Amino acid sequence: MNLLRLLILGAVVYAAYGALCFLLQRSLMYPGRAIDVGRQPPLSPGTVPLRLETGFGKIEAWFLPPKGMEAGSKRPVFLFFHGNGEVIDFLPDEAEEFRAMGVGVLLVEYPGYGRSEGTPSEESITAAAVAAYDAVIGRSDVDSCRVVAFGRSLGGGVACALGRERPLAALILQSPFTSTRPFARRMLLPGFLVRDVFDNRQALAAYPGPVLVLHGIHDDIIPVGHGRELARAARRGRLVELACAHNDCPPDRGEFRRIVAGFLRDEGILEPLTP
């Protein structure tokens, strides 16, 4: 009888633990919504602020045009999707690296993050990504055939979700995960309790375009096995393993730029270097 009572007590405690994790999982998954930002966005000269309408509220985005652009020309654009512990206020310096390649950058905020309305979820964040895509391809300085989605960590899930909804010239994923279900199992919970799955493996299996996966071999938050599996799942996947962990990736910004630029040139998204 004592054993039976212990088993019942254990089952009750586990059920309560599972219920608590289920209710609180979005607080754990989207910590960046707690980051305080100023009422006014810290925009650098030339940045174009956007307020995008979605069914989940208005979303903030910033468009940074490419550097050295000739009047009347159309250039590639990166839709940049950040990690779950960031906001777009942190990203303009990184955007400068891409702008220097001759690429425009659209920094897209998530619902409930920064100055954006709503609450984050797979559905609402995907809607924000779609709204951002639809807004940027209408610009006269953007080549709608050369739109690239760049996603870091959680942002990799957003980029892959966008690839299911809109045509993309390429996907670039930094430190991505196969889906969020394995992280539930780390917490001794079944994967079906996950509300926002972001099934990147399935998305890449269906995506016809080129995919660049960059992943740190010392990553203990999203192990490199996730990146390797995604590169194998993609129809046209390319994997680059870097000597870094999760939060210090990439270890060499210059090498990172060369890898990204080389990938874009190989895929015809950037013009080849002149001899």
N, C-alpha and C positions, 0 to 999 in steps of 0.2 A: 504493500500500500504506500509506503514512504517513497519508493521508486516511482510509482505512478503519480504521486503528488509532485515530485520533482520534475517529472516529464511534463506534466500539465503546467506547472509554474514556468518552466523553461519555454514552453510553447507560447504562453501568454506574454512573457517578457520579450521574446523574439517578435511576436506579432506587434506588440506596442512599439518596439524599435523600428520595425519595418514601416508601420503607419507614420511614425514621426519623421523618418527619412523621406517618405513619400510626400508628406506635407511640406517639408522644409527644403526639398531638393533644389528648387529654383533659387532659393537664397544662397545655397552652397555653390550652385553652378554659375551664377551671375553676380559675383562679388563686386564687379566694377560699378554696379548701379549705386553703390554707397560712396563713390568718389565725388567729393565736392568740386564743383567748377563754378567759375564766375558767371554772373548773369549775362554778360556780354562775351561772345567768343573772341579769343585772342588771335585775330586774323592778321596775317602778314600781308604786305602790299601785293596786289594782284590776285589774291584769293577771292573766289566768288562764293558767298554763302548761299545755301539752298535750304528751303523748308519743304519737305516732301510729304504729300498727303498719302496716308495709308488708311486702311480700315481700322487701325489700332491707334491712330493719333498722328500728329505731325512729327516728322523725323528730321533731324539736322544732318546736313552733309556739307562738305567744303570741296569745291573744285579748284585745283591748282593747275593752271595751264603749263604745258611744256616750255622749257627755256629755249631761246634761240629759234622761235617758230616764225616762219615767214608768213606774211599777211596772205590770207586766202587759202592757206594749206590746211590739210586735215591730218591729224596725228593719232597714233594709238593712245589708248587710255587704260589705266589700271583702276579697277574698283578695289579699294583696300579695305579688308575686313580684319579688325584687330582681335586680340585675345580677350578672354573673359574678365581680366583684371585691368583693363585699359579703357581709356576714352580717347576720342580723336584729338583732344587738346595735346596729347603726348606725341603726336605723330608727324607734325610738319617737317621736322628735321629729316626723318626717314623719307618723306615724300620728295624732298629736295634731291635725293640720290636718283630717284626715278625720273624726275623732271630733267635732270642733267643728261639723261639718255635720250631726251626728245620725246618723252611720254607724259601725257597729262595724267593727273591723279585725282580720283574722287575718294575722299575720306568719308566713310559712311558710319554714322552713329547708330547704335542699337536702341530700340524702344526701352524707355526707362533709364537709359544711361545719359549722363551729361544733361543737356538741355532738351533732350527728346522726350516726347510724351509717351504714354503707354507703359506696358510692362514687358519684360523680355520673355520670349518663348520661341520654340523652333518656328512656329507659324508666324508670329509677329516679326521676328528678325528676317525670315525669308521674304515676307511682304516688303520690308524696308529695302532689302537688297534688290528686289524686282523694281520697286519705285525708283531707286537710284539709277538702275540700268536704263529704265525707260526715259528718265530725265536727261541723262548724259548723252545718249545716242542722238538726241535731237539737236545737239549743239553743232554749229556750223564748223567748229574747229576740231571736231572729233570724227575719226574714221570709224563708222559703225561696224565695219568688218574686222577691226583690230581692237576689240574689247577683251581685256584680260582680267580675270578675277584672281586677286592675290589674297590668300587667307592665312593667318597665323593662329595656330592652336585652335581655339573655338572658331576663329574666323575661317579655318579650313572647311569646317562644316557648312558655314554660310556660303562660301564660294562654291562648294559642291552642290548645295541646294539650288543656287542660282543657275548652275550649269544644267539643271534639270528643267528649268523654267524658261531660259532664254539662250540664244546662240552665243557662244563665246569662242574667241580665237584660240584661247589657251587657259589653262589653270596652273597657278603656282601655289603650292601648299608648303608652308613652313611649320614643322613640328605638328603634323595633323594626327588625328586618331581615326581608327576604322569606324567606330561608332561609340556612343557613350555607354552602351550596355556593359562592356568589360569593367568599367569603373564602379558599377553597382556590385559586381561580383567581388571586387576588392573589399567592399564593405560587407561581404557575406550576405548579399541580398540578390534575389533573382532579377535578371535583366528586364523582365516584363514590367517591373515597377517604374522603369525610367519613362518619364513623360516626354522629354525632348531627346530623341534618339540620334538625329543627324547621322544617318546611315551612309557614310562616305564610301564605303566599299561598294555598296550597291549602286550609288550614284556614278562612281568612276567606271564601273563595269558597263554602264549604259552610255557614258560620255564618249563621243567619237573623236574628240580633238586631242592635242598633245597636252601632257601633264608633266610638270616638274615637281618632284617631291624633295624637299631639303629637310634633313632630320639629324639631330645631334646624337652621336653614339652613346653619350653618357646621360641621356635624358631619363630621369627617374620619375618624371610626372607623366609623360606620354612616352613610353619606351620606343626605341627605334624600330622594334618589330612591327608597330603600327604603320610606320612609313614604308617599310619593306613590303608589307602586305598590300598596301594601297598601290604602290608602284607596280606590283604584279597584277593587281586587279584591273588597272587601267589598260585600255586598248593600246595606247601609245605613251606608256609611262617611262619616265626617266628618274632615277634615284641618285641623289648626291648625299653622302653621309659626311657629316662635319664633326670635328673634334670639339664638341661642346655639350652642355646639358640643355635644359629647357629655357631658363631665363637668361642665359648668357649666349644665346644663339642669334646670329652667327658669330663665330669667334673673330673673324676678320672681315670687316665691312668691304674692303677693297676686293677681296676674293669673292665675296657674296655678289657684289655688283657685276663682276666679270662673268660669274656663272649665269646670273639672270640675263645679262645682255647677250651672252653667247647663245643661250636657249632661244631667246626672242629672235635673234638673227637666223639661227638654224631653221626656225619655223616661219621665216618670212614676215615676221611682225615688225621687226626693225630692219632698216636697210643695212646691207653688208658694209663693212669697213672699206673705205677706199684705200688702195695701195699707196 
